[in-house]
Amino acid sequence: MSPASPQLAPPIGRKLDALNFFLADVRDGLGPYLAIYLLSEQHWDEASIGVVMSIGGIAGILAQTPAGALVDGSHARLKLLVAAALIVTLGSLTLPWLTSFSAVAVMNALTGAAGSIFAPAIAAVTLGIVGPRAFARRMGRNEAFNHAGNALAAAIAAGTAYMFGPVVVFWLMAALALASIVTALLIPARAIDNDLARGLHGADAGRDERPSDLRSLFAIPGFVVFAACAVLFHLSNAAMLPLVGQKLALANKEVGTSLMAICILGAQAVMVPVAMLSGAKADSWGRKPLFLVGFAILAVRGLLYPLSDSMGWLVAVQLLDGFGAGIYGALFPIIVNDLTYGTGRFNLSQGAIATAQGIGAALSTTVAGVIVVAAGYSAAFLTLGAIALAGLLLYALAMRETRPA
C-alpha cells in the first residue's frame, strides 16, 4: 500500500501526532531543568553549570552529522528512534544519583549524542510518509504537537516540582521517553517510502544508496549561509532560558523549578499556533519573511530581559520565545528540504546544519556563563541579543528565498 494512500494516511497521521507529542521533552533534553537542579540541589556555580551543559552540547555536535548520514542510509529509522529514546531514559533515571562533575558530564554527553537522532529521524519518517508536497504543512503540525507536549510536560513539572523538588523532572523525562518508544513501535515500517525519506523523488528514486561525504553539501547553493545563520540563532538563543532559570532560582530556590516550568509552559503554548501557522503559510508567504521575523523576536528578547529583574517581567519576556523558536522549529526542516530537493541528502544535510547550530548552542551557555561571572546577567543578555541581530542581517542580505516556484 502506498504511503500516501487515503486508507493509511489518517491513522498514521494520528500516530505521528502522538510521537511528536511524547518526544517533545525527550528530544529537547533536560536543558534548563538540569541547570536549575545543579544550581539549587548540587550548589554548583554558574560557570561549572555552563561547562557541563556545553559538554553535552559538544557530544551532540559530534554526533549530529553521523546521525544524519545514518538516517539517510537506514531503512530502520523507527528503530533508531527507539534506541535513542532508551538511552535518554537511562540518563534520566541515572542523573539524579550522580554527584561528581565527571559523572554528570559523561551522562549528559551520552544523552546529548543520543538526542541527535530524533530531529532527522522524525523529519525523514514524515517526508517518507507524506511526500514533498505536503511536507511543509505536516512539519508545522509536527512542531505544533511537539510544543503541545512540551507545554503539558512543563505544566506537570510546575505542579509537582514544588511538592517533590527539582528531581521530579527526571522521572517525567523517563516516562515520556518510554511513551515515545511505544508510539514509534505502533507505526508500520511499510508506511515509509525509503527513497522519499532521503529526499529522492521521481526518476531519482532508488539511485545512489551510499550517503555522500560532506564536501558535496558545500556545492548546494545557500547551504553555507543557512548553516551560518543557524549557528548565530542558537549562539543567541540557547543560553537565554537557562540564564532566566538561574535568575529565578537565585531569587527563590523553593519555587525556581516551578517558575522555570511556567516559563516553558507559556512559551510552548505560544509555539503551538505559531508552528501551525508557519507550516501552513510557508508555501504562500515564503520562507524568508517568516524566518526574519523569528530572528527579530530573538534580538528583542535579549534587549528586554535587562530592563527588570522582577519574576513577572522575566516570565513575560520569555513568552516571546514562543514566536521565535516556533517559527525556527517549523521552518528548519522545510528549508533544508528546499535546499536539498532531489539530492538524496536530506538527512545528511540536516545533520550537518544541526552540527553547525549545535556549535552555536554549546558555545552559547559557556560564553553566557563567563559573561555573567565577569559582568553580570544584563551584559550577557545584551550580548546574546546583539548576536541575534547579526544573524538577522546575514539572513536578510545573503540568504535567498528557498520556496519552490
N, C-alpha and C positions, 0 to 999 in steps of 0.2 A: 504494500500500500504506500502511496506517495506521502512524503512528509507533509505536504501542503493540502492533502485531501480534506474535504469538509468533514468527513466522518471522524478523522483523527484529531483535527486541529482543536476543537473546543476542550476536550479533556486534557490534552497536552498543554493547552494554554493555561488551564487552571493549575496544573502541576508546576509549570514554570512560575506562575504567580507564587505558589506556596514555597518553591525552592528559593526564590529571591527573598521572600519574607523571612524565612528561617535563617538564611545565610547572612542576613544583614549585619548583625553584630559580629558574627564569626569571621566574615570577610574583612571587616574593618579592624579587627583586633581589639585588645584591651585598651590601647592608646591612653587617653587621659585618665581612665579609671586606674590603670596601673600607676600612673604618675601620682595620683592622689593617695593611693594605697601606700606607696613607698614614702611619701612625704608625711602622712598622718600616722601611719602604723609602724613603719620601719624607721622613721625620723631621718631619712636621707636628705642631703642638701640638694638645691635645685640643679647645680652643675652635675652632680652624680646621676641624678634622675635623667637629665638631658643626655648624658653619655650612654646610659644603659638603654634608653629608648632608641638612640641613634644606632647602637649595635644591632638591635632588632631590625631597624630600617636598612642597615647595610646588608644584613643577611638576605632581606627581601630583594634588595638591589641585585645582588649576585645571582639570585635565583630567577629573576623576572624573565630575562631573555631565554635561558634554557627552558623555563616553563612554557613560554610561548612556542618555542620550537617543538617541545614535547607534545603540546596540544595540537599543533599542526600535523604532526606525524602519527598521532594516535587515533585509533578507531574505538578507544575505550575511554572517552572523555568523562563520562559519568563516574567511572571507577576512579579516575584521577581525583575527581571532586570528593569522593567518599574517603579516599586515603588521606587527603589533605585535612578534611574535617576531623578524622580520627586523631591526627597529630595535634590539632588545635584543642580537641577535647582533653588529650593527655596534658597539654600545657596548662589548661585552665584548672584541672584538678590538682596539679603539682605546684604551681607558682605560690599559692598561699603558704606552703610549708617551707619554702626556700627563704633563707635569710642573708646569705652571703652575696656579695656583688657578683662574683664569678658564676655562681649557680643561677641567679636570676638572669644574668646576661646570656648564658648558654641556652636556657629555656626560651627566653624571649627571641633569640636568634632562630631557634628551631621552629617556633610558631610563625615567625616572620617569613621564613623561607617557605613554609607550607602554604601560607596565605597568598603567595604569588600565583598559585594555581587557579584561584577562584575566578578572578575577573576574566582572563582569557578563555577559560573553560565555559563559563556561563555565556559569554558572547558567542563563542563557537557553537555551542549547543543551540542557542537561539537562532543564529544565522542558518544553521543546518536544518532547523525545523521550519522557519517561516520564509526563508529566502531573502534576497536583497531588496525587493520592492517593499516588503512590509517591515523591513528591519528597523528603520528609524522609529516608527510608531511603537513597535514592540519593545525596543530598548528603552523608550520613555516609560512604558508600562513596567518593565523590569525594575527600573530605578525607582518608580513610584512605590512598588511593593517592597523594594529594599529599604526605602526610607520609612515606610509604614512599620516594617519590622523593627527598625532602629527606634522608632518612636515608642512602640509598645515595650521594647526591652528597657528603654530609658524610664518609662513610667513605672515598670515593675521595680527597677533598681531604685528609683526615687522613693517608692513606697516601702521598700524593705531594708534599704541601707541604714536608715535611721534606727531601726529596731535591731538589726543584726550586724551592723558595721559594714565597712567597705568590702569585706571578703565576699559578700553576697554576690557581687558581680561575677566572680569567678565561677560560682556554681551555675549562675544564669547562662553564662557563655557555654559551659559544658552541655547544658540541657538543649540549647539552641543548636549546637553542633550535632548532637545526636538526632534531633528532629530533622535537620537538613539531610543527614545521611539516609534516613528512612524515605524522605521525599524523593531524593535522587534515585534511589533504587526502584521507585514506582514508575519512572519514565522509561518506556521501552527503547532500547538502543536502535531498533529498526525505524523509529520516528525521525532519526537524524540522518540527513544526507551528508556523507563524509566529505564530498567534494565542495558542497556549498559551505560547510563548516570551516573550510580552509580559505574560502574566498574565490574558488574556481567556479566559473559559470559557463554554460553553453558548450561550445566546441572545445573549451579548455579543460572541461571536466575529465578527470582520470589521468591527467598528464603529470609528469614530474613529481613523483611521490616523495622524493628526497628533499627535506627542507633546505633552503639555500642559506649561505652564510650572510653575515651582517653587511658585507660590502655591497650586496645587491640592493639593500634598502636605501642606501645613500643616493642611489640614482633616481629614486622616486621624487618627483617634484613636490616640494613643500614638506617633505619628511623631516629634514633637519630643523627647519623653522618651527614646525609644530612641536618637535621634541624640546627645543629651547624654551618655547612658551610653557610647556608642561613643567619644566624644571622651575621656572620663575613662579608659576602658580603655586606649586607645592612648597617651594622655598618660603613663600609668603604665608601660605595657609596652614601648614602642618603644625606650627608651634602656637598658633593663636588660641585654640581651645585648651591645650594643656596649660598655657600661661593663665588663662581665665580661671581654670580649675584650681591652680595653685593659689591665686589671689583669694578665691572664695574659701579655700581650705585654711589659709592663714588667718582669715578674718573670723572663721568659726569652724573649728575642726569637727564638731559634733554633726554639723549639717553640710559639710563640704561636699561629700559624695552625693548627697541628695540634691544639692543645688546644681552640681555638675550634671546630674541626670536630668534635671529640669531644663538646663541649657540645651542638652542634646535633644530632649523631647520636643522642645519648642522649635528648634531648627529643623529637625526631621519632619515635623508636622508641616512646616512650610515647604520642605523639599518635595513632598508628595504631589501637590498640584503643579509645582514648578517643573518637576521632571516630566510629568504627563504632558504639560503644555509644550515643553521644549521638544519632546519626541514627536508630538502631533504637528507642530508648526515648523520643524526643521526643514521640511521639504518646500513649504510655501514661503516662509520668511527668509530662508537661507541660514547657513551655519554661522557665518561670520558675525552678523549683528548680535545674535544671541550670545555668542562666546565673549564678545566685547563687553556686554552687559555684566556677565559673570566676573570678568576681571575688574570692572569698575566698582562693583559692590565690594569685592575683596579689598581694594585700596581704601574705600571709605571706612570699612571696619577698622583698619589699622589706625586711621586718623581719629575715630570716635572713642575707642577704648580709653585713651589717656584723659579724657575730659572729666571723668568722675570715677571714684573708687567704690561708689555705693553698689551693693549687691544687685539692686533693681536695675541700675544702668548697665552693668556688665551683662546681666542676663538678657536685657532688651537688645543690646547691640549684637549679642551672639545670635539672635534670631535672624539677622541678615545673612548668616552663613547658609540659611536655607535657600536663599536665592542664588548666591554664587556657586555653592557646591552642588545644588540641584541642577543647575544648567551644565556645569562641567561634567558631572557624572553621566548625564544623559547623552551629551554630545561627544564625549571622548571616543567611545567605540564607533559611533557613526562617522566621525571624521576620519578615523583610522581606516574604516571600511571604504570610504570615498577615495582615500589616497592609494589604497592597495587593490582596488577593484580589478578582478580578473587575474591577479598575480599568483594566487595560492599561498600568499604570505601574510594573511590577515592576522593570525595569532602570533607569529614571529614578530610582526611589526608592533602588535600590542605589547608584547613582552619587552621589545627594545625601547619603546617610548615609555613604558612603565618603569624601566630601569632608569631612564633619564629623570622622570618625575620622582622616582624613589631617591635619587641623589639629592634632589631639592628638599624632599621631606626629611631625610636623615640629617642633612646639614641644618635644616631649619631649627630643630629642637636644640642642637648643640650651640648654634650661633645665638639663638634667643637666650639660652641659659647663661651663656658667658656675658651677654649684654646686661641681663638682669643683675648678675652679681656685680658687674662693673659700674653700671649707670642706672639701674632701676627698670621697673616694668614699663614705664611710659616710653623710655628710649627704645626698648625692644619692640613695642607695638608700632611706633612711628617708623622704625627701620623696616619692619615687615610690610607696612603699608606702602612705603617707597618702592620696595621690590615689586609689589603688585602693579604699581603704576608703570614701572619699566616694562613689565610683561604686556600690559595693555598697549603701550606704544609699539612694541615689537610686533604684536599680532596685527594691529591696525595698519602698520606700514609695510610689513614684509610677508604676511600670510594671505594667500589667495582664498577666494570663496570656493569651497570644495563641492558644493551641491551639484549633482549631475544636471546637465541641461534638460 
